């Protein structure tokens, strides 16, 4: 899964090199935990940024923070879609949704 995330992130960087100010967010389920990362279009990681976790109705169901490498993790508590929203400096914003179907069967 980590190789998949790395390949996806690299593809996004190469596909749009002129969009240095866009904040990109990617996340996937790995071993029952949602793992993600955030970075700007030019490749600079989104360090120590708050990540709001929203449920399917748009209400906040959690919050985590990126680390020094732009990575974050979240333990899902409910089997619902989880949207991860990060706001950077100068109004940059990125989001990614992990669908409920991708969560482990043990998450109710």
Helices and strands as residue ranges (DSSP letters): H 2-15, E 23-30, E 33-40, E 50-54, E 60-65, E 71-74, E 82-87, G 89-91, E 93-98, G 100-102
